């Protein structure tokens, strides 16, 4: 994923639509990737655990 692309806003909107998430979520993912690469996603967990639903 190219986080520094000139049209990243447009690309983020397409990704958000395809994944059915907010554009802001995609922007956060892109920022995390640009700052930490794959390790930025390895331990970051949010939301309600499946067992608690």
TORROSE-609314 format. One line per field, with one value per residue: residue number from 0; residue in one letter; chain; x, y, z of N, C-alpha, C, CB in turn. Coordinates in nm, 3 decimals, m for minus. Glycine has a CB too. Layout:
seq	[NUM:...]
type	[A:...]
mol	[A:...]
neast	[X:...]
nnorth	[Y:...]
nup	[Z:...]
caeast	[X:...]
canorth	[Y:...]
caup	[Z:...]
ceast	[X:...]
cnorth	[Y:...]
cup	[Z:...]
cbeast	[X:...]
cbnorth	[Y:...]
cbup	[Z:...]
This chain:
seq	[0:1:2:3:4:5:6:7:8:9:10:11:12:13:14:15:16:17:18:19:20:21:22:23:24:25:26:27:28:29:30:31:32:33:34:35:36:37:38:39:40:41:42:43:44:45:46:47:48:49:50:51:52]
type	[X:X:X:X:X:X:X:X:X:X:X:X:X:X:X:X:X:X:X:X:X:X:X:X:X:X:X:X:X:X:X:X:X:X:X:X:X:X:X:X:X:X:X:X:X:X:X:X:X:X:X:X:X]
mol	[A:A:A:A:A:A:A:A:A:A:A:A:A:A:A:A:A:A:A:A:A:A:A:A:A:A:A:A:A:A:A:A:A:A:A:A:A:A:A:A:A:A:A:A:A:A:A:A:A:A:A:A:A]
neast	[0.086:0.058:0.115:0.172:0.069:m0.034:m0.308:m0.431:m0.655:m0.876:m0.826:m0.847:m1.118:m1.228:m1.126:m1.245:m1.515:m1.520:m1.450:m1.645:m1.620:m1.543:m1.409:m1.234:m1.136:m0.980:m0.794:m0.666:m0.552:m0.374:m0.202:m0.095:0.037:0.228:0.385:0.468:0.475:0.406:0.418:0.272:0.016:0.010:m0.042:m0.250:m0.565:m0.905:m1.242:m1.525:m1.476:m1.545:m1.661:m1.796:m2.019]
nnorth	[m0.117:0.215:0.479:0.746:0.851:1.083:1.107:1.012:1.066:1.020:0.751:0.646:0.681:0.501:0.258:0.258:0.243:m0.007:m0.178:m0.125:0.058:0.355:0.649:0.782:0.574:0.432:0.631:0.644:0.387:0.407:0.605:0.479:0.267:0.410:0.510:0.290:0.055:m0.295:m0.382:m0.198:m0.286:m0.528:m0.574:m0.412:m0.388:m0.328:m0.257:m0.471:m0.784:m1.093:m1.294:m1.153:m1.051]
nup	[0.000:m0.084:0.101:0.068:m0.162:m0.415:m0.461:m0.233:m0.079:m0.248:m0.303:m0.046:0.000:m0.184:m0.089:0.165:0.094:m0.037:0.173:0.350:0.565:0.758:0.598:0.761:0.924:0.737:0.681:0.930:0.938:0.723:0.817:1.044:0.917:0.767:0.969:1.120:0.972:0.908:1.172:1.313:1.318:1.448:1.727:1.794:1.907:1.898:1.999:2.076:2.222:2.054:2.214:2.405:2.289]
caeast	[0.000:0.134:0.049:0.204:0.022:m0.092:m0.454:m0.464:m0.792:m0.966:m0.801:m0.903:m1.264:m1.257:m1.097:m1.350:m1.640:m1.504:m1.445:m1.761:m1.573:m1.536:m1.287:m1.145:m1.067:m0.876:m0.689:m0.590:m0.472:m0.265:m0.107:m0.026:0.128:0.341:0.469:0.520:0.472:0.318:0.417:0.171:m0.112:0.024:m0.098:m0.355:m0.699:m1.010:m1.376:m1.576:m1.439:m1.657:m1.723:m1.876:m2.135]
canorth	[0.000:0.338:0.574:0.884:0.879:1.214:1.100:0.919:1.091:0.946:0.609:0.611:0.672:0.376:0.150:0.262:0.192:m0.150:m0.251:m0.081:0.126:0.499:0.702:0.813:0.449:0.407:0.731:0.601:0.271:0.455:0.677:0.378:0.196:0.496:0.532:0.168:m0.063:m0.405:m0.394:m0.106:m0.357:m0.659:m0.586:m0.313:m0.446:m0.241:m0.312:m0.567:m0.922:m1.173:m1.369:m1.063:m1.002]
caup	[0.000:m0.096:0.189:0.036:m0.297:m0.431:m0.458:m0.125:m0.034:m0.337:m0.282:0.085:m0.015:m0.256:0.005:0.268:0.035:m0.063:0.301:0.429:0.686:0.736:0.537:0.872:0.963:0.638:0.704:1.049:0.899:0.639:0.903:1.125:0.827:0.730:1.087:1.182:0.884:0.952:1.319:1.366:1.325:1.509:1.861:1.813:1.902:1.950:1.984:2.174:2.187:2.001:2.322:2.487:2.214]
ceast	[0.089:0.064:0.074:0.161:m0.046:m0.244:m0.501:m0.605:m0.893:m0.950:m0.859:m1.054:m1.304:m1.236:m1.207:m1.480:m1.632:m1.508:m1.561:m1.721:m1.570:m1.405:m1.186:m1.069:m0.954:m0.761:m0.604:m0.499:m0.352:m0.158:m0.027:0.076:0.250:0.436:0.532:0.521:0.382:0.311:0.311:0.037:m0.106:m0.043:m0.215:m0.493:m0.796:m1.144:m1.411:m1.534:m1.563:m1.731:m1.816:m2.003:m2.259]
cnorth	[0.122:0.447:0.718:0.923:1.015:1.215:1.009:0.942:1.015:0.796:0.563:0.596:0.542:0.258:0.143:0.205:0.041:m0.232:m0.218:m0.029:0.275:0.537:0.733:0.689:0.419:0.505:0.694:0.483:0.314:0.526:0.577:0.304:0.282:0.518:0.404:0.044:m0.171:m0.419:m0.303:m0.176:m0.486:m0.673:m0.491:m0.377:m0.350:m0.309:m0.413:m0.707:m1.003:m1.247:m1.282:m1.017:m1.080]
cup	[0.000:m0.017:0.150:m0.105:m0.302:m0.422:m0.345:m0.070:m0.116:m0.317:m0.148:0.077:m0.084:m0.163:0.111:0.214:0.017:0.066:0.394:0.567:0.655:0.669:0.647:0.920:0.866:0.655:0.824:1.015:0.817:0.721:0.987:1.039:0.795:0.847:1.141:1.096:0.942:1.103:1.382:1.386:1.406:1.645:1.889:1.797:1.965:1.932:2.091:2.132:2.145:2.113:2.405:2.417:2.245]
cbeast	[m0.097:0.152:0.094:0.351:m0.074:m0.050:m0.509:m0.363:m0.823:m0.938:m0.651:m0.866:m1.317:m1.167:m0.959:m1.371:m1.668:m1.374:m1.315:m1.860:m1.432:m1.552:m1.317:m1.225:m1.167:m0.934:m0.751:m0.686:m0.557:m0.319:m0.180:m0.128:0.056:0.292:0.388:0.444:0.613:0.366:0.554:0.154:m0.159:0.168:0.010:m0.337:m0.703:m1.007:m1.389:m1.732:m1.370:m1.606:m1.618:m1.794:m2.109]
cbnorth	[0.000:0.379:0.553:0.907:0.770:1.272:1.051:0.931:1.240:0.983:0.579:0.718:0.792:0.362:0.170:0.406:0.260:m0.176:m0.220:m0.196:0.073:0.574:0.829:0.874:0.330:0.416:0.870:0.563:0.171:0.549:0.777:0.278:0.157:0.630:0.597:0.139:m0.118:m0.534:m0.359:0.014:m0.388:m0.691:m0.561:m0.197:m0.583:m0.103:m0.374:m0.558:m0.990:m1.273:m1.430:m0.942:m1.008]
cbup	[0.122:m0.244:0.329:0.053:m0.343:m0.561:m0.592:m0.012:m0.039:m0.484:m0.287:0.190:m0.096:m0.382:0.072:0.317:m0.101:m0.137:0.372:0.443:0.733:0.869:0.452:0.989:0.966:0.495:0.724:1.164:0.821:0.531:0.994:1.185:0.697:0.679:1.195:1.300:0.863:0.891:1.375:1.272:1.186:1.523:1.960:1.715:1.975:1.880:1.850:2.186:2.307:1.897:2.410:2.526:2.067]
